[in-house]
């Protein structure tokens, strides 16, 4: 016996499967009562992409902390780490469709480059 949510999930999967081009690989999912649902294999790739984004999220967190500590210690390498972090945030924004992150972080990368140049110039004097 299927619950209403399982029936709607099954119907949704069936409707999506009808739109799949011939030759596309298909993944078989099972409901709680072991009824099989065929879905395009690209939906299973979604979880892999999400796992990559989560890792990028944690990477961004670590880079933010490291760059803040380095800049606070007046180390020029902190600006490089901050620029790398802004690049990671741009990738996260692009992958999740949050395109507002991209111009802001590209601006930050430019600002970091200016700061890095002025700090390195002051160090050589």
N, CA and C atoms as a LAMMPS dump frame, in Angstrom:
ITEM: TIMESTEP
0
ITEM: NUMBER OF ATOMS
375
ITEM: BOX BOUNDS ff ff ff
-5.0000000000000000e+02 5.0000000000000000e+02
-5.0000000000000000e+02 5.0000000000000000e+02
-5.0000000000000000e+02 5.0000000000000000e+02
ITEM: ATOMS id mol type element x y z
1 1 1 N 0.843 -1.185 0
2 1 2 C 0 0 0
3 1 3 C 0.889 1.248 0
4 2 1 N 0.671 2.145 -0.951
5 2 2 C 1.463 3.362 -1.063
6 2 3 C 0.773 4.519 -0.348
7 3 1 N 1.565 5.341 0.308
8 3 2 C 1.046 6.558 0.902
9 3 3 C 0.877 7.613 -0.184
10 4 1 N 0.111 8.661 0.105
11 4 2 C -0.113 9.713 -0.885
12 4 3 C 1.194 10.332 -1.355
13 5 1 N 2.119 10.569 -0.43
14 5 2 C 3.389 11.176 -0.825
15 5 3 C 4.203 10.234 -1.702
16 6 1 N 4.088 8.924 -1.454
17 6 2 C 4.81 7.966 -2.278
18 6 3 C 4.197 7.888 -3.668
19 7 1 N 2.861 7.961 -3.744
20 7 2 C 2.204 7.923 -5.044
21 7 3 C 2.597 9.147 -5.855
22 8 1 N 2.587 10.32 -5.221
23 8 2 C 2.94 11.527 -5.964
24 8 3 C 4.411 11.489 -6.387
25 9 1 N 5.282 10.965 -5.544
26 9 2 C 6.693 10.837 -5.919
27 9 3 C 6.845 9.872 -7.084
28 10 1 N 6.074 8.794 -7.055
29 10 2 C 6.117 7.812 -8.129
30 10 3 C 5.62 8.437 -9.433
31 11 1 N 4.511 9.172 -9.37
32 11 2 C 3.967 9.82 -10.565
33 11 3 C 4.93 10.873 -11.101
34 12 1 N 5.562 11.62 -10.203
35 12 2 C 6.531 12.63 -10.617
36 12 3 C 7.72 11.978 -11.317
37 13 1 N 8.224 10.892 -10.747
38 13 2 C 9.352 10.183 -11.357
39 13 3 C 8.967 9.62 -12.718
40 14 1 N 7.748 9.093 -12.826
41 14 2 C 7.294 8.554 -14.112
42 14 3 C 7.183 9.658 -15.161
43 15 1 N 6.659 10.824 -14.765
44 15 2 C 6.519 11.92 -15.729
45 15 3 C 7.891 12.43 -16.169
46 16 1 N 8.857 12.468 -15.264
47 16 2 C 10.211 12.893 -15.625
48 16 3 C 10.872 11.87 -16.53
49 17 1 N 10.584 10.595 -16.283
50 17 2 C 11.194 9.533 -17.058
51 17 3 C 10.702 9.574 -18.5
52 18 1 N 9.467 9.988 -18.719
53 18 2 C 8.934 10.064 -20.076
54 18 3 C 9.664 11.111 -20.9
55 19 1 N 10.22 12.12 -20.23
56 19 2 C 10.91 13.185 -20.956
57 19 3 C 12.389 12.866 -21.203
58 20 1 N 12.847 11.712 -20.734
59 20 2 C 14.251 11.325 -20.909
60 20 3 C 14.466 10.819 -22.332
61 21 1 N 15.561 11.26 -22.939
62 21 2 C 15.881 10.828 -24.288
63 21 3 C 16.268 9.352 -24.297
64 22 1 N 15.977 8.657 -25.395
65 22 2 C 16.387 7.252 -25.497
66 22 3 C 17.906 7.126 -25.388
67 23 1 N 18.363 6.102 -24.723
68 23 2 C 19.785 5.869 -24.548
69 23 3 C 20.346 6.477 -23.276
70 24 1 N 19.523 7.251 -22.538
71 24 2 C 19.964 7.838 -21.283
72 24 3 C 19.944 6.771 -20.2
73 25 1 N 20.993 6.718 -19.389
74 25 2 C 21.012 5.724 -18.319
75 25 3 C 19.982 6.074 -17.255
76 26 1 N 19.457 5.047 -16.615
77 26 2 C 18.366 5.21 -15.658
78 26 3 C 18.765 4.561 -14.346
79 27 1 N 18.412 5.189 -13.224
80 27 2 C 18.665 4.66 -11.893
81 27 3 C 17.346 4.16 -11.323
82 28 1 N 17.373 3.025 -10.648
83 28 2 C 16.167 2.473 -10.033
84 28 3 C 16.17 2.834 -8.553
85 29 1 N 15.125 3.521 -8.111
86 29 2 C 14.938 3.848 -6.705
87 29 3 C 13.828 2.983 -6.149
88 30 1 N 13.834 2.753 -4.845
89 30 2 C 12.788 1.944 -4.228
90 30 3 C 12.086 2.744 -3.141
91 31 1 N 10.751 2.618 -3.099
92 31 2 C 9.973 3.272 -2.058
93 31 3 C 10.021 2.413 -0.803
94 32 1 N 9.351 2.864 0.262
95 32 2 C 9.381 2.129 1.525
96 32 3 C 8.813 0.728 1.401
97 33 1 N 7.846 0.551 0.518
98 33 2 C 7.266 -0.788 0.363
99 33 3 C 7.918 -1.547 -0.791
100 34 1 N 9.115 -1.133 -1.176
101 34 2 C 9.959 -1.797 -2.174
102 34 3 C 9.417 -1.708 -3.597
103 35 1 N 8.557 -0.726 -3.881
104 35 2 C 8.113 -0.493 -5.241
105 35 3 C 9.223 0.241 -5.977
106 36 1 N 9.53 -0.201 -7.183
107 36 2 C 10.638 0.384 -7.931
108 36 3 C 10.191 1.624 -8.696
109 37 1 N 11.057 2.651 -8.694
110 37 2 C 10.832 3.867 -9.459
111 37 3 C 12.075 4.086 -10.304
112 38 1 N 11.899 4.221 -11.601
113 38 2 C 13.016 4.499 -12.505
114 38 3 C 13.162 5.998 -12.665
115 39 1 N 14.352 6.5 -12.438
116 39 2 C 14.623 7.928 -12.621
117 39 3 C 15.876 8.072 -13.467
118 40 1 N 16.019 9.192 -14.159
119 40 2 C 17.26 9.401 -14.91
120 40 3 C 18.469 9.37 -13.975
121 41 1 N 19.564 8.825 -14.437
122 41 2 C 20.767 8.69 -13.605
123 41 3 C 21.331 10.035 -13.186
124 42 1 N 21.003 11.088 -13.932
125 42 2 C 21.529 12.409 -13.582
126 42 3 C 21.014 12.872 -12.229
127 43 1 N 19.863 12.37 -11.782
128 43 2 C 19.369 12.755 -10.474
129 43 3 C 20.255 12.197 -9.364
130 44 1 N 20.853 11.032 -9.583
131 44 2 C 21.761 10.501 -8.571
132 44 3 C 23.06 11.305 -8.541
133 45 1 N 23.421 11.916 -9.675
134 45 2 C 24.604 12.779 -9.708
135 45 3 C 24.388 14.034 -8.892
136 46 1 N 23.118 14.387 -8.686
137 46 2 C 22.785 15.578 -7.902
138 46 3 C 23.366 15.45 -6.494
139 47 1 N 23.291 14.271 -5.904
140 47 2 C 23.818 14.088 -4.553
141 47 3 C 25.338 14.22 -4.547
142 48 1 N 25.983 13.788 -5.613
143 48 2 C 27.442 13.954 -5.704
144 48 3 C 27.803 15.425 -5.801
145 49 1 N 27.028 16.165 -6.591
146 49 2 C 27.283 17.598 -6.712
147 49 3 C 27.061 18.299 -5.388
148 50 1 N 26.007 17.89 -4.672
149 50 2 C 25.722 18.486 -3.375
150 50 3 C 26.862 18.205 -2.403
151 51 1 N 27.402 16.989 -2.437
152 51 2 C 28.527 16.647 -1.57
153 51 3 C 29.74 17.518 -1.902
154 52 1 N 29.973 17.78 -3.19
155 52 2 C 31.084 18.638 -3.581
156 52 3 C 30.864 20.065 -3.083
157 53 1 N 29.623 20.543 -3.192
158 53 2 C 29.328 21.888 -2.704
159 53 3 C 29.514 21.991 -1.205
160 54 1 N 29.129 20.938 -0.478
161 54 2 C 29.319 20.964 0.967
162 54 3 C 30.799 21.021 1.302
163 55 1 N 31.588 20.296 0.562
164 55 2 C 33.029 20.348 0.791
165 55 3 C 33.586 21.723 0.456
166 56 1 N 33.084 22.332 -0.61
167 56 2 C 33.517 23.688 -0.945
168 56 3 C 33.088 24.668 0.133
169 57 1 N 31.932 24.424 0.729
170 57 2 C 31.454 25.273 1.805
171 57 3 C 32.401 25.2 3.004
172 58 1 N 32.78 24.007 3.382
173 58 2 C 33.724 23.843 4.49
174 58 3 C 35.09 24.412 4.133
175 59 1 N 35.513 24.214 2.897
176 59 2 C 36.788 24.771 2.441
177 59 3 C 36.764 26.292 2.547
178 60 1 N 35.666 26.899 2.132
179 60 2 C 35.527 28.348 2.226
180 60 3 C 35.583 28.816 3.676
181 61 1 N 34.979 28.061 4.552
182 61 2 C 35.012 28.394 5.979
183 61 3 C 36.443 28.398 6.509
184 62 1 N 37.188 27.365 6.197
185 62 2 C 38.573 27.255 6.656
186 62 3 C 39.435 28.36 6.054
187 63 1 N 39.242 28.633 4.754
188 63 2 C 40.028 29.684 4.106
189 63 3 C 39.72 31.056 4.693
190 64 1 N 38.451 31.301 5.031
191 64 2 C 38.089 32.579 5.64
192 64 3 C 38.798 32.776 6.97
193 65 1 N 38.784 31.747 7.795
194 65 2 C 39.434 31.827 9.103
195 65 3 C 40.944 32.032 8.939
196 66 1 N 41.549 31.244 8.034
197 66 2 C 43.003 31.355 7.823
198 66 3 C 43.393 32.735 7.301
199 67 1 N 42.642 33.243 6.32
200 67 2 C 42.992 34.547 5.758
201 67 3 C 42.821 35.657 6.786
202 68 1 N 41.796 35.564 7.621
203 68 2 C 41.587 36.579 8.657
204 68 3 C 42.73 36.581 9.657
205 69 1 N 43.171 35.399 10.058
206 69 2 C 44.298 35.301 10.999
207 69 3 C 45.581 35.846 10.37
208 70 1 N 45.839 35.468 9.122
209 70 2 C 47.062 35.921 8.454
210 70 3 C 47.083 37.433 8.239
211 71 1 N 45.957 38.005 7.804
212 71 2 C 45.899 39.451 7.607
213 71 3 C 46.024 40.167 8.953
214 72 1 N 45.423 39.583 9.989
215 72 2 C 45.533 40.168 11.33
216 72 3 C 46.961 40.177 11.841
217 73 1 N 47.765 39.232 11.394
218 73 2 C 49.18 39.185 11.775
219 73 3 C 50.057 39.992 10.813
220 74 1 N 49.409 40.748 9.93
221 74 2 C 50.096 41.589 8.945
222 74 3 C 50.959 40.763 7.991
223 75 1 N 50.473 39.577 7.643
224 75 2 C 51.166 38.706 6.687
225 75 3 C 50.482 38.847 5.32
226 76 1 N 51.238 39.191 4.293
227 76 2 C 50.677 39.437 2.969
228 76 3 C 50.041 38.194 2.365
229 77 1 N 50.44 37.019 2.8
230 77 2 C 49.874 35.774 2.253
231 77 3 C 48.39 35.635 2.583
232 78 1 N 47.936 36.35 3.598
233 78 2 C 46.512 36.337 3.941
234 78 3 C 45.644 36.866 2.814
235 79 1 N 46.163 37.868 2.05
236 79 2 C 45.408 38.399 0.917
237 79 3 C 45.303 37.37 -0.198
238 80 1 N 46.331 36.56 -0.373
239 80 2 C 46.295 35.5 -1.392
240 80 3 C 45.255 34.452 -0.995
241 81 1 N 45.264 34.061 0.279
242 81 2 C 44.287 33.077 0.762
243 81 3 C 42.865 33.633 0.637
244 82 1 N 42.688 34.915 0.926
245 82 2 C 41.371 35.547 0.804
246 82 3 C 40.904 35.556 -0.652
247 83 1 N 41.82 35.8 -1.588
248 83 2 C 41.46 35.789 -3.003
249 83 3 C 41.056 34.39 -3.455
250 84 1 N 41.771 33.379 -2.99
251 84 2 C 41.413 31.999 -3.309
252 84 3 C 40.028 31.685 -2.749
253 85 1 N 39.765 32.147 -1.538
254 85 2 C 38.457 31.934 -0.925
255 85 3 C 37.354 32.608 -1.743
256 86 1 N 37.609 33.801 -2.236
257 86 2 C 36.612 34.479 -3.057
258 86 3 C 36.348 33.714 -4.348
259 87 1 N 37.374 33.095 -4.895
260 87 2 C 37.187 32.239 -6.067
261 87 3 C 36.313 31.038 -5.751
262 88 1 N 36.52 30.446 -4.582
263 88 2 C 35.695 29.313 -4.151
264 88 3 C 34.241 29.754 -3.987
265 89 1 N 34.035 30.924 -3.404
266 89 2 C 32.673 31.431 -3.224
267 89 3 C 32.027 31.705 -4.58
268 90 1 N 32.788 32.173 -5.552
269 90 2 C 32.25 32.354 -6.901
270 90 3 C 31.788 31.026 -7.495
271 91 1 N 32.573 29.981 -7.301
272 91 2 C 32.186 28.656 -7.8
273 91 3 C 30.91 28.187 -7.101
274 92 1 N 30.837 28.366 -5.797
275 92 2 C 29.636 27.975 -5.055
276 92 3 C 28.428 28.764 -5.576
277 93 1 N 28.593 30.072 -5.767
278 93 2 C 27.499 30.889 -6.272
279 93 3 C 27.046 30.475 -7.652
280 94 1 N 27.992 30.142 -8.526
281 94 2 C 27.654 29.711 -9.88
282 94 3 C 26.919 28.375 -9.857
283 95 1 N 27.431 27.442 -9.065
284 95 2 C 26.831 26.103 -9.019
285 95 3 C 25.44 26.092 -8.4
286 96 1 N 25.188 26.991 -7.455
287 96 2 C 23.879 27.014 -6.795
288 96 3 C 22.923 28.002 -7.44
289 97 1 N 23.389 28.735 -8.442
290 97 2 C 22.536 29.696 -9.121
291 97 3 C 22.374 30.999 -8.359
292 98 1 N 23.212 31.232 -7.37
293 98 2 C 23.17 32.479 -6.613
294 98 3 C 24.211 33.423 -7.211
295 99 1 N 23.849 33.992 -8.339
296 99 2 C 24.798 34.746 -9.149
297 99 3 C 25.205 36.077 -8.531
298 100 1 N 24.524 36.525 -7.505
299 100 2 C 24.894 37.759 -6.826
300 100 3 C 26.224 37.669 -6.113
301 101 1 N 26.64 36.458 -5.759
302 101 2 C 27.931 36.279 -5.102
303 101 3 C 29.093 36.559 -6.046
304 102 1 N 28.89 36.348 -7.329
305 102 2 C 29.998 36.407 -8.281
306 102 3 C 30.561 37.821 -8.436
307 103 1 N 29.75 38.849 -8.775
308 103 2 C 30.354 40.175 -8.929
309 103 3 C 30.95 40.719 -7.631
310 104 1 N 30.308 40.412 -6.509
311 104 2 C 30.836 40.891 -5.223
312 104 3 C 32.207 40.292 -4.942
313 105 1 N 32.369 39.012 -5.219
314 105 2 C 33.644 38.361 -4.934
315 105 3 C 34.707 38.686 -5.972
316 106 1 N 34.299 38.942 -7.209
317 106 2 C 35.272 39.4 -8.205
318 106 3 C 35.798 40.78 -7.792
319 107 1 N 34.915 41.644 -7.29
320 107 2 C 35.339 42.942 -6.768
321 107 3 C 36.317 42.754 -5.604
322 108 1 N 35.999 41.808 -4.704
323 108 2 C 36.89 41.542 -3.561
324 108 3 C 38.252 41.039 -4.021
325 109 1 N 38.276 40.211 -5.045
326 109 2 C 39.558 39.715 -5.568
327 109 3 C 40.397 40.892 -6.063
328 110 1 N 39.768 41.84 -6.766
329 110 2 C 40.48 43.039 -7.214
330 110 3 C 41.001 43.862 -6.043
331 111 1 N 40.162 43.998 -5.015
332 111 2 C 40.568 44.729 -3.813
333 111 3 C 41.73 44.031 -3.112
334 112 1 N 41.678 42.711 -3.045
335 112 2 C 42.781 41.957 -2.427
336 112 3 C 44.072 42.138 -3.219
337 113 1 N 43.968 42.18 -4.549
338 113 2 C 45.155 42.37 -5.38
339 113 3 C 45.783 43.745 -5.116
340 114 1 N 44.941 44.773 -4.997
341 114 2 C 45.447 46.113 -4.692
342 114 3 C 46.111 46.128 -3.316
343 115 1 N 45.467 45.528 -2.323
344 115 2 C 46.041 45.477 -0.979
345 115 3 C 47.351 44.697 -0.956
346 116 1 N 47.371 43.582 -1.661
347 116 2 C 48.591 42.774 -1.727
348 116 3 C 49.722 43.576 -2.352
349 117 1 N 49.422 44.279 -3.429
350 117 2 C 50.446 45.088 -4.104
351 117 3 C 50.979 46.184 -3.174
352 118 1 N 50.072 46.854 -2.463
353 118 2 C 50.537 47.941 -1.575
354 118 3 C 51.316 47.394 -0.381
355 119 1 N 50.924 46.24 0.13
356 119 2 C 51.653 45.66 1.269
357 119 3 C 53.039 45.191 0.829
358 120 1 N 53.107 44.549 -0.335
359 120 2 C 54.407 44.052 -0.827
360 120 3 C 55.325 45.236 -1.15
361 121 1 N 54.741 46.305 -1.669
362 121 2 C 55.53 47.485 -1.998
363 121 3 C 56.095 48.121 -0.727
364 122 1 N 55.297 48.16 0.341
365 122 2 C 55.75 48.716 1.615
366 122 3 C 56.829 47.846 2.253
367 123 1 N 56.75 46.516 2.052
368 123 2 C 57.74 45.596 2.613
369 123 3 C 59.114 45.727 1.942
370 124 1 N 59.128 46.07 0.663
371 124 2 C 60.405 46.162 -0.051
372 124 3 C 61.151 47.446 0.258
373 125 1 N 60.477 48.421 0.826
374 125 2 C 61.145 49.701 1.14
375 125 3 C 61.998 49.616 2.335
